[in-house]
């Protein structure tokens, strides 16, 4: 089984509103996405949104350039990590180090 890899680039994100907008853009979330923690948890756990190519491919979201956001908003970042960890329809991985 192959994985469908999607990148969530948080470069330049400094607050929750920016995080939600970047999630909507990079993850190509539906227009009805409510841009709050509950809505993010819902879309990340909706198997209909992450069914990939229909051949059982797992979706992996790689979060890049998250460090500055985590440092600027540690409480928000803790919530984001919790939402990512509880996502049931896909896998979320944090990219560590490097600039690529």
N, CA, C and O atoms as CSV, one atom per row, in Angstrom:
chain,resi,resn,atom,element,x,y,z
A,1,UNK,N,N,0.852,-1.176,0.000
A,1,UNK,CA,C,0.000,0.000,0.000
A,1,UNK,C,C,0.897,1.239,0.000
A,1,UNK,O,O,1.868,1.308,0.753
A,2,UNK,N,N,0.575,2.187,-0.826
A,2,UNK,CA,C,1.328,3.435,-0.883
A,2,UNK,C,C,0.613,4.515,-0.099
A,2,UNK,O,O,-0.571,4.397,0.217
A,3,UNK,N,N,1.346,5.565,0.208
A,3,UNK,CA,C,0.771,6.690,0.960
A,3,UNK,C,C,0.655,7.903,0.053
A,3,UNK,O,O,1.491,8.134,-0.821
A,4,UNK,N,N,-0.388,8.660,0.281
A,4,UNK,CA,C,-0.563,9.955,-0.362
A,4,UNK,C,C,-0.017,10.979,0.633
A,4,UNK,O,O,-0.564,11.125,1.726
A,5,UNK,N,N,1.048,11.686,0.272
A,5,UNK,CA,C,1.693,12.630,1.183
A,5,UNK,C,C,1.269,14.052,0.829
A,5,UNK,O,O,1.344,14.473,-0.326
A,6,UNK,N,N,0.817,14.784,1.859
A,6,UNK,CA,C,0.395,16.171,1.723
A,6,UNK,C,C,1.243,16.997,2.682
A,6,UNK,O,O,1.455,16.592,3.825
A,7,UNK,N,N,1.732,18.154,2.228
A,7,UNK,CA,C,2.552,19.011,3.078
A,7,UNK,C,C,1.730,20.168,3.623
A,7,UNK,O,O,1.037,20.862,2.879
A,8,UNK,N,N,1.820,20.363,4.928
A,8,UNK,CA,C,1.245,21.526,5.600
A,8,UNK,C,C,2.422,22.391,6.014
A,8,UNK,O,O,3.142,22.055,6.955
A,9,UNK,N,N,2.623,23.503,5.318
A,9,UNK,CA,C,3.769,24.388,5.558
A,9,UNK,C,C,3.335,25.548,6.439
A,9,UNK,O,O,2.550,26.396,6.017
A,10,UNK,N,N,3.852,25.583,7.674
A,10,UNK,CA,C,3.482,26.624,8.622
A,10,UNK,C,C,4.475,27.775,8.650
A,10,UNK,O,O,4.452,28.587,9.575
A,11,UNK,N,N,5.338,27.859,7.660
A,11,UNK,CA,C,6.278,28.972,7.581
A,11,UNK,C,C,5.545,30.299,7.581
A,11,UNK,O,O,4.659,30.518,6.755
A,12,UNK,N,N,5.905,31.190,8.498
A,12,UNK,CA,C,5.278,32.503,8.590
A,12,UNK,C,C,4.013,32.546,9.430
A,12,UNK,O,O,3.479,33.629,9.669
A,13,UNK,N,N,3.521,31.406,9.881
A,13,UNK,CA,C,2.314,31.371,10.707
A,13,UNK,C,C,2.676,31.758,12.136
A,13,UNK,O,O,3.611,31.209,12.717
A,14,UNK,N,N,1.928,32.710,12.699
A,14,UNK,CA,C,2.224,33.177,14.053
A,14,UNK,C,C,1.026,33.145,14.993
A,14,UNK,O,O,1.151,33.504,16.164
A,15,UNK,N,N,-0.149,32.714,14.489
A,15,UNK,CA,C,-1.321,32.665,15.363
A,15,UNK,C,C,-2.310,31.622,14.853
A,15,UNK,O,O,-2.141,31.052,13.775
A,16,UNK,N,N,-3.350,31.389,15.662
A,16,UNK,CA,C,-4.344,30.370,15.335
A,16,UNK,C,C,-5.031,30.657,14.010
A,16,UNK,O,O,-5.239,29.743,13.212
A,17,UNK,N,N,-5.388,31.913,13.762
A,17,UNK,CA,C,-6.065,32.256,12.504
A,17,UNK,C,C,-5.191,31.886,11.309
A,17,UNK,O,O,-5.681,31.354,10.313
A,18,UNK,N,N,-3.902,32.168,11.415
A,18,UNK,CA,C,-2.976,31.816,10.348
A,18,UNK,C,C,-2.866,30.315,10.173
A,18,UNK,O,O,-2.807,29.820,9.048
A,19,UNK,N,N,-2.837,29.588,11.281
A,19,UNK,CA,C,-2.781,28.126,11.216
A,19,UNK,C,C,-4.008,27.582,10.514
A,19,UNK,O,O,-3.891,26.715,9.648
A,20,UNK,N,N,-5.187,28.077,10.873
A,20,UNK,CA,C,-6.422,27.585,10.266
A,20,UNK,C,C,-6.465,27.897,8.769
A,20,UNK,O,O,-6.888,27.060,7.972
A,21,UNK,N,N,-6.032,29.084,8.393
A,21,UNK,CA,C,-6.016,29.444,6.969
A,21,UNK,C,C,-5.036,28.563,6.198
A,21,UNK,O,O,-5.327,28.124,5.085
A,22,UNK,N,N,-3.877,28.309,6.798
A,22,UNK,CA,C,-2.882,27.462,6.132
A,22,UNK,C,C,-3.395,26.029,6.010
A,22,UNK,O,O,-3.168,25.372,4.994
A,23,UNK,N,N,-4.088,25.542,7.045
A,23,UNK,CA,C,-4.679,24.200,6.955
A,23,UNK,C,C,-5.696,24.151,5.820
A,23,UNK,O,O,-5.704,23.213,5.023
A,24,UNK,N,N,-6.555,25.170,5.753
A,24,UNK,CA,C,-7.579,25.211,4.706
A,24,UNK,C,C,-6.932,25.195,3.327
A,24,UNK,O,O,-7.389,24.490,2.427
A,25,UNK,N,N,-5.865,25.975,3.166
A,25,UNK,CA,C,-5.201,26.091,1.869
A,25,UNK,C,C,-4.395,24.839,1.513
A,25,UNK,O,O,-4.613,24.226,0.468
A,26,UNK,N,N,-3.469,24.472,2.388
A,26,UNK,CA,C,-2.545,23.388,2.069
A,26,UNK,C,C,-3.217,22.018,2.040
A,26,UNK,O,O,-2.839,21.152,1.251
A,27,UNK,N,N,-4.210,21.826,2.901
A,27,UNK,CA,C,-4.882,20.532,2.957
A,27,UNK,C,C,-6.111,20.495,2.049
A,27,UNK,O,O,-6.799,19.479,1.947
A,28,UNK,N,N,-6.367,21.622,1.396
A,28,UNK,CA,C,-7.514,21.738,0.477
A,28,UNK,C,C,-8.805,21.301,1.150
A,28,UNK,O,O,-9.542,20.451,0.650
A,29,UNK,N,N,-9.053,21.920,2.311
A,29,UNK,CA,C,-10.238,21.574,3.081
A,29,UNK,C,C,-11.485,22.155,2.419
A,29,UNK,O,O,-11.402,23.144,1.691
A,30,UNK,N,N,-12.631,21.542,2.673
A,30,UNK,CA,C,-13.872,22.010,2.049
A,30,UNK,C,C,-14.259,23.413,2.525
A,30,UNK,O,O,-13.829,23.862,3.587
A,31,UNK,N,N,-15.069,24.085,1.730
A,31,UNK,CA,C,-15.507,25.447,2.057
A,31,UNK,C,C,-16.207,25.535,3.402
A,31,UNK,O,O,-16.175,26.584,4.046
A,32,UNK,N,N,-16.830,24.467,3.831
A,32,UNK,CA,C,-17.562,24.499,5.096
A,32,UNK,C,C,-16.654,24.386,6.325
A,32,UNK,O,O,-17.139,24.464,7.454
A,33,UNK,N,N,-15.363,24.207,6.128
A,33,UNK,CA,C,-14.424,24.118,7.262
A,33,UNK,C,C,-14.546,25.370,8.119
A,33,UNK,O,O,-14.382,26.479,7.611
A,34,UNK,N,N,-14.831,25.213,9.417
A,34,UNK,CA,C,-15.150,26.310,10.317
A,34,UNK,C,C,-13.983,27.072,10.919
A,34,UNK,O,O,-14.206,28.032,11.656
A,35,UNK,N,N,-12.753,26.684,10.635
A,35,UNK,CA,C,-11.562,27.385,11.111
A,35,UNK,C,C,-11.513,27.544,12.632
A,35,UNK,O,O,-11.223,28.619,13.158
A,36,UNK,N,N,-11.808,26.435,13.318
A,36,UNK,CA,C,-11.652,26.373,14.768
A,36,UNK,C,C,-11.180,24.960,15.105
A,36,UNK,O,O,-11.161,24.084,14.241
A,37,UNK,N,N,-10.801,24.744,16.360
A,37,UNK,CA,C,-10.204,23.456,16.742
A,37,UNK,C,C,-11.151,22.292,16.505
A,37,UNK,O,O,-10.734,21.253,15.994
A,38,UNK,N,N,-12.433,22.448,16.873
A,38,UNK,CA,C,-13.386,21.351,16.678
A,38,UNK,C,C,-13.556,21.022,15.198
A,38,UNK,O,O,-13.610,19.853,14.818
A,39,UNK,N,N,-13.640,22.053,14.369
A,39,UNK,CA,C,-13.797,21.833,12.932
A,39,UNK,C,C,-12.555,21.150,12.359
A,39,UNK,O,O,-12.673,20.274,11.503
A,40,UNK,N,N,-11.363,21.544,12.823
A,40,UNK,CA,C,-10.137,20.902,12.352
A,40,UNK,C,C,-10.121,19.437,12.757
A,40,UNK,O,O,-9.780,18.572,11.951
A,41,UNK,N,N,-10.485,19.158,13.994
A,41,UNK,CA,C,-10.548,17.763,14.455
A,41,UNK,C,C,-11.535,16.963,13.605
A,41,UNK,O,O,-11.264,15.818,13.245
A,42,UNK,N,N,-12.676,17.567,13.285
A,42,UNK,CA,C,-13.682,16.877,12.473
A,42,UNK,C,C,-13.156,16.535,11.085
A,42,UNK,O,O,-13.313,15.401,10.632
A,43,UNK,N,N,-12.534,17.496,10.402
A,43,UNK,CA,C,-12.083,17.219,9.032
A,43,UNK,C,C,-10.917,16.233,9.010
A,43,UNK,O,O,-10.796,15.447,8.070
A,44,UNK,N,N,-10.064,16.262,10.022
A,44,UNK,CA,C,-8.931,15.334,10.059
A,44,UNK,C,C,-9.360,13.915,10.417
A,44,UNK,O,O,-8.586,12.969,10.272
A,45,UNK,N,N,-10.592,13.775,10.883
A,45,UNK,CA,C,-11.104,12.458,11.254
A,45,UNK,C,C,-12.212,11.983,10.322
A,45,UNK,O,O,-12.859,10.972,10.595
A,46,UNK,N,N,-12.435,12.697,9.235
A,46,UNK,CA,C,-13.489,12.341,8.281
A,46,UNK,C,C,-12.903,11.464,7.167
A,46,UNK,O,O,-12.218,11.970,6.278
A,47,UNK,N,N,-13.166,10.163,7.209
A,47,UNK,CA,C,-12.566,9.272,6.214
A,47,UNK,C,C,-13.003,9.585,4.783
A,47,UNK,O,O,-12.276,9.272,3.840
A,48,UNK,N,N,-14.168,10.192,4.605
A,48,UNK,CA,C,-14.622,10.540,3.261
A,48,UNK,C,C,-13.738,11.598,2.607
A,48,UNK,O,O,-13.623,11.644,1.382
A,49,UNK,N,N,-13.113,12.448,3.424
A,49,UNK,CA,C,-12.238,13.489,2.884
A,49,UNK,C,C,-10.842,12.971,2.574
A,49,UNK,O,O,-10.111,13.582,1.794
A,50,UNK,N,N,-10.469,11.856,3.177
A,50,UNK,CA,C,-9.087,11.373,3.068
A,50,UNK,C,C,-9.019,9.970,2.489
A,50,UNK,O,O,-8.143,9.190,2.863
A,51,UNK,N,N,-9.909,9.644,1.602
A,51,UNK,CA,C,-9.927,8.297,1.033
A,51,UNK,C,C,-8.880,8.105,-0.053
A,51,UNK,O,O,-8.769,7.025,-0.635
A,52,UNK,N,N,-8.106,9.165,-0.327
A,52,UNK,CA,C,-7.017,9.049,-1.307
A,52,UNK,C,C,-7.551,8.714,-2.679
A,52,UNK,O,O,-8.530,9.298,-3.145
A,53,UNK,N,N,-6.900,7.776,-3.311
A,53,UNK,CA,C,-7.280,7.399,-4.671
A,53,UNK,C,C,-8.328,6.293,-4.703
A,53,UNK,O,O,-8.646,5.754,-5.764
A,54,UNK,N,N,-8.859,5.962,-3.533
A,54,UNK,CA,C,-9.861,4.914,-3.478
A,54,UNK,C,C,-9.269,3.524,-3.427
A,54,UNK,O,O,-10.011,2.552,-3.289
A,55,UNK,N,N,-7.969,3.395,-3.531
A,55,UNK,CA,C,-7.311,2.085,-3.523
A,55,UNK,C,C,-6.742,1.758,-2.148
A,55,UNK,O,O,-5.859,0.910,-2.023
A,56,UNK,N,N,-7.245,2.430,-1.119
A,56,UNK,CA,C,-6.784,2.153,0.225
A,56,UNK,C,C,-5.505,2.862,0.610
A,56,UNK,O,O,-4.875,2.502,1.605
A,57,UNK,N,N,-5.108,3.865,-0.160
A,57,UNK,CA,C,-3.877,4.597,0.149
A,57,UNK,C,C,-4.070,5.418,1.419
A,57,UNK,O,O,-5.080,6.101,1.587
A,58,UNK,N,N,-3.097,5.340,2.297
A,58,UNK,CA,C,-3.112,6.133,3.526
A,58,UNK,C,C,-2.682,7.557,3.191
A,58,UNK,O,O,-1.801,7.771,2.358
A,59,UNK,N,N,-3.318,8.536,3.854
A,59,UNK,CA,C,-2.908,9.929,3.693
A,59,UNK,C,C,-2.002,10.300,4.863
A,59,UNK,O,O,-2.346,10.081,6.025
A,60,UNK,N,N,-0.842,10.864,4.540
A,60,UNK,CA,C,0.110,11.332,5.541
A,60,UNK,C,C,0.289,12.829,5.335
A,60,UNK,O,O,0.626,13.280,4.241
A,61,UNK,N,N,0.059,13.594,6.399
A,61,UNK,CA,C,0.277,15.036,6.368
A,61,UNK,C,C,1.608,15.312,7.052
A,61,UNK,O,O,1.792,14.972,8.221
A,62,UNK,N,N,2.533,15.924,6.329
A,62,UNK,CA,C,3.829,16.295,6.888
A,62,UNK,C,C,3.779,17.786,7.204
A,62,UNK,O,O,3.597,18.612,6.311
A,63,UNK,N,N,3.941,18.121,8.483
A,63,UNK,CA,C,3.898,19.511,8.926
A,63,UNK,C,C,5.328,20.037,8.958
A,63,UNK,O,O,6.177,19.525,9.688
A,64,UNK,N,N,5.578,21.067,8.155
A,64,UNK,CA,C,6.913,21.648,8.040
A,64,UNK,C,C,6.912,23.068,8.598
A,64,UNK,O,O,5.879,23.737,8.640
A,65,UNK,N,N,8.079,23.505,9.021
A,65,UNK,CA,C,8.296,24.884,9.485
A,65,UNK,C,C,7.324,25.287,10.603
A,65,UNK,O,O,6.818,26.409,10.618
A,66,UNK,N,N,7.077,24.391,11.508
A,66,UNK,CA,C,6.157,24.606,12.615
A,66,UNK,C,C,6.831,25.223,13.841
A,66,UNK,O,O,6.140,25.701,14.741
A,67,UNK,N,N,8.149,25.220,13.894
A,67,UNK,CA,C,8.883,25.587,15.101
A,67,UNK,C,C,8.615,27.025,15.570
A,67,UNK,O,O,8.450,27.261,16.767
A,68,UNK,N,N,8.572,27.968,14.655
A,68,UNK,CA,C,8.355,29.370,15.038
A,68,UNK,C,C,6.956,29.561,15.630
A,68,UNK,O,O,6.791,30.283,16.613
A,69,UNK,N,N,5.959,28.921,15.036
A,69,UNK,CA,C,4.602,28.983,15.589
A,69,UNK,C,C,4.565,28.360,16.981
A,69,UNK,O,O,3.959,28.917,17.896
A,70,UNK,N,N,5.205,27.217,17.141
A,70,UNK,CA,C,5.234,26.539,18.438
A,70,UNK,C,C,5.871,27.411,19.509
A,70,UNK,O,O,5.432,27.421,20.658
A,71,UNK,N,N,6.899,28.134,19.126
A,71,UNK,CA,C,7.586,29.017,20.072
A,71,UNK,C,C,6.748,30.260,20.395
A,71,UNK,O,O,6.698,30.701,21.543
A,72,UNK,N,N,6.096,30.814,19.381
A,72,UNK,CA,C,5.313,32.041,19.570
A,72,UNK,C,C,4.015,31.786,20.333
A,72,UNK,O,O,3.577,32.633,21.110
A,73,UNK,N,N,3.408,30.643,20.119
A,73,UNK,CA,C,2.101,30.326,20.712
A,73,UNK,C,C,2.099,28.907,21.280
A,73,UNK,O,O,1.442,28.023,20.731
A,74,UNK,N,N,2.830,28.682,22.377
A,74,UNK,CA,C,2.966,27.310,22.892
A,74,UNK,C,C,1.641,26.664,23.288
A,74,UNK,O,O,1.459,25.463,23.089
A,75,UNK,N,N,0.714,27.441,23.846
A,75,UNK,CA,C,-0.571,26.847,24.236
A,75,UNK,C,C,-1.378,26.426,23.012
A,75,UNK,O,O,-1.967,25.345,22.990
A,76,UNK,N,N,-1.400,27.281,21.999
A,76,UNK,CA,C,-2.094,26.934,20.756
A,76,UNK,C,C,-1.431,25.734,20.093
A,76,UNK,O,O,-2.112,24.842,19.588
A,77,UNK,N,N,-0.107,25.715,20.096
A,77,UNK,CA,C,0.604,24.611,19.465
A,77,UNK,C,C,0.307,23.300,20.180
A,77,UNK,O,O,0.190,22.257,19.537
A,78,UNK,N,N,0.183,23.343,21.504
A,78,UNK,CA,C,-0.170,22.135,22.258
A,78,UNK,C,C,-1.542,21.624,21.825
A,78,UNK,O,O,-1.740,20.419,21.676
A,79,UNK,N,N,-2.477,22.531,21.625
A,79,UNK,CA,C,-3.808,22.140,21.155
A,79,UNK,C,C,-3.722,21.567,19.739
A,79,UNK,O,O,-4.338,20.543,19.444
A,80,UNK,N,N,-2.965,22.223,18.871
A,80,UNK,CA,C,-2.813,21.734,17.497
A,80,UNK,C,C,-2.214,20.325,17.497
A,80,UNK,O,O,-2.689,19.454,16.769
A,81,UNK,N,N,-1.185,20.098,18.300
A,81,UNK,CA,C,-0.571,18.767,18.377
A,81,UNK,C,C,-1.570,17.724,18.849
A,81,UNK,O,O,-1.590,16.599,18.350
A,82,UNK,N,N,-2.400,18.104,19.817
A,82,UNK,CA,C,-3.422,17.186,20.313
A,82,UNK,C,C,-4.424,16.839,19.198
A,82,UNK,O,O,-4.781,15.674,19.018
A,83,UNK,N,N,-4.868,17.853,18.460
A,83,UNK,CA,C,-5.797,17.618,17.351
A,83,UNK,C,C,-5.139,16.725,16.298
A,83,UNK,O,O,-5.764,15.787,15.805
A,84,UNK,N,N,-3.891,17.010,15.954
A,84,UNK,CA,C,-3.180,16.188,14.972
A,84,UNK,C,C,-3.044,14.746,15.461
A,84,UNK,O,O,-3.237,13.806,14.690
A,85,UNK,N,N,-2.715,14.573,16.731
A,85,UNK,CA,C,-2.506,13.230,17.280
A,85,UNK,C,C,-3.791,12.408,17.295
A,85,UNK,O,O,-3.750,11.184,17.167
A,86,UNK,N,N,-4.922,13.073,17.450
A,86,UNK,CA,C,-6.199,12.363,17.532
A,86,UNK,C,C,-6.863,12.171,16.175
A,86,UNK,O,O,-7.916,11.539,16.092
A,87,UNK,N,N,-6.271,12.701,15.116
A,87,UNK,CA,C,-6.839,12.542,13.777
A,87,UNK,C,C,-6.950,11.052,13.462
A,87,UNK,O,O,-5.964,10.319,13.543
A,88,UNK,N,N,-8.138,10.617,13.108
A,88,UNK,CA,C,-8.329,9.185,12.892
A,88,UNK,C,C,-8.358,8.785,11.419
A,88,UNK,O,O,-8.296,7.597,11.105
A,89,UNK,N,N,-8.450,9.750,10.519
A,89,UNK,CA,C,-8.566,9.409,9.102
A,89,UNK,C,C,-7.241,9.524,8.351
A,89,UNK,O,O,-7.157,9.171,7.175
A,90,UNK,N,N,-6.214,10.016,9.027
A,90,UNK,CA,C,-4.915,10.189,8.380
A,90,UNK,C,C,-3.822,10.186,9.426
A,90,UNK,O,O,-4.097,10.121,10.625
A,91,UNK,N,N,-2.594,10.256,8.978
A,91,UNK,CA,C,-1.436,10.314,9.864
A,91,UNK,C,C,-0.800,11.686,9.712
A,91,UNK,O,O,-0.613,12.165,8.593
A,92,UNK,N,N,-0.464,12.325,10.837
A,92,UNK,CA,C,0.205,13.617,10.813
A,92,UNK,C,C,1.607,13.430,11.386
A,92,UNK,O,O,1.773,12.868,12.468
A,93,UNK,N,N,2.617,13.907,10.649
A,93,UNK,CA,C,4.012,13.795,11.070
A,93,UNK,C,C,4.651,15.172,11.075
A,93,UNK,O,O,4.432,15.962,10.157
A,94,UNK,N,N,5.435,15.465,12.094
A,94,UNK,CA,C,6.156,16.729,12.161
A,94,UNK,C,C,7.530,16.551,11.542
A,94,UNK,O,O,8.278,15.649,11.919
A,95,UNK,N,N,7.859,17.411,10.593
A,95,UNK,CA,C,9.191,17.390,9.998
A,95,UNK,C,C,10.137,18.060,10.983
A,95,UNK,O,O,9.838,19.135,11.502
A,96,UNK,N,N,11.264,17.435,11.238
A,96,UNK,CA,C,12.230,17.957,12.202
A,96,UNK,C,C,13.479,18.465,11.499
A,96,UNK,O,O,14.078,17.760,10.686
A,97,UNK,N,N,13.868,19.701,11.823
A,97,UNK,CA,C,15.112,20.261,11.339
A,97,UNK,C,C,15.161,20.464,9.846
A,97,UNK,O,O,14.255,20.083,9.105
A,98,UNK,N,N,16.256,21.082,9.428
A,98,UNK,CA,C,16.493,21.304,8.005
A,98,UNK,C,C,15.624,22.396,7.421
A,98,UNK,O,O,14.645,22.824,8.032
A,99,UNK,N,N,15.988,22.836,6.244
A,99,UNK,CA,C,15.230,23.893,5.608
A,99,UNK,C,C,14.595,23.438,4.305
A,99,UNK,O,O,14.009,24.248,3.587
A,100,UNK,N,N,14.700,22.173,3.996
A,100,UNK,CA,C,14.134,21.689,2.739
A,100,UNK,C,C,12.682,21.332,2.885
A,100,UNK,O,O,12.051,20.905,1.918
